[in-house]
Amino acid sequence: MADFKVRLEINREDTLYYPDVMVACVRDGVEKYYLRYPKLIVEVLSESTEAIDRREKLLNYPTISTLAEYVLIAQDTREMTLHRREEQWRPVLLTMPDAPVEFRSIKLILPLAQIYEGVL
C-alpha cells in the first residue's frame, strides 16, 4: 500500500494523502493509484507526521462522505484515538490493554493489546 493514496476534493482541488491503512467496502472510487471512498482510515503516528495526522487530516478526512472512522495509533506507547462520524468526530482515547477496540465501520472488535501484539 506504500504507493496507494486516498483522494479527496477540497475547494474543488484534488488532495492526496498516503494513509497507513484504509478500508473500502465498495469497488466504487478504486482507481489505479488511489481510493476515493474509504470507510476506515488508520494512521500510525510518528514524530514527523503526528501534527499533520492530528490537525490537517482530522479536518480534511471527514469531508469524505463515506468515511465512518478515523483512527490514530501511537507508535511508542499503547494509545489509540478513535474518531467517528456518528459521534461528530469527538476523540475516544483508549490506553488500557484489555480495552475493547470497536471498529464499527467494519464490524470488528478486538482488545487494544492485540493491535500492539509483537510491537510493545
N, C-alpha and C positions, 0 to 999 in steps of 0.2 A: 504494500500500500504506500510505499515511500513516494511514488510519483502520482498518486491519486489524490485529487483535490475535491473540496466542496466548493460549489459555485453559487453565489448569491448576487442579487442585484440590489445595489444601494444607490439611491439618487440617479437611477437609470444607467448606472455603470456597473459592469461586472466586477465582483470582488472574489478573489480566490484565496482559500486557506488550505493548509495541509493538516487536517486533524490526525491525531494518533490512531483513533478508531472511530468508525462511523458505521451505522447500520441503516439500511433502507429495507422497507417491507414491500416495495413495488419496483417494477422494472422501469417505470416512467422516470425520465430525468437521468438515466445512466448513460453516459457518453464515454468516449474512448479514454479520456484523462480526468474526468470529473463526474461528480454526482450533484444533482440539483435538489433532491428531495429526501434527505436523511430523516430518520425518525429519532435516532440517538447519536449524539456526538460525545466522545470521551477525549479529554486532553490530559496528558501526563505532564505535570508541572516541572519546570526546570528553572534555574536562575535566569537563563536567557529568554524564556518565553512566558514566565508567570504573569508579568504585568499585562502583556497582550492578551493572554488567556482570560485573566480575571476582569479586564476592563473592555478592551476593544471587541473581543469575540463575544463577551457576555452581552454587549449592546447589539452586535450585528447578527449573531446566530438566531435570536428569537424572531428575526424578520423572515426566516424560512418557515413557510406556512405549515409544513409537515413535521417540523421538529417538536418533539414532545419532551425530551430531556437533554440537558447539557451537564456533563459530569467532569469535575476537576479532581484528579488524583495526585496527591503529593508523592514525591519520589523518595524522600529520605525519612519519612515518618508515616505512620499508619493514620492517614487522614484523607477523607474523601468529602467533597462538597457536591451535592446534588441539587440541580435547578430544574424545576418542572413548569411547563406551560400552565398546567391545570392549577398550579399554586402561585401563579403570577411571577414565576422565576425567583421566588424567595429562596435563599440558600438553606439547605439542610446539611448540617455538618455531622459526619459520622467518624468516630475515633475508636470506639470500643471493638476489640477483635470479634466478639460474638454478635455485634450489631448486625441485624439483617439488612442487607442492601437490596432494595426492591427496584428493579428496572421495569417499571410498569409498561413502558413502551414496547418491550419485547417479552413481557411475561416471564421474567427471570428473577428469582430471589436466591441470594447466597450470602454467607457471612462475610464480613469485611476481611477477616483473616484469610479467606480463600483467595481473594483478589491479590493479596500480598504474599501468598504462598511461594516460598523459594526466593523471595526478594528481601524480606526483613526478618 
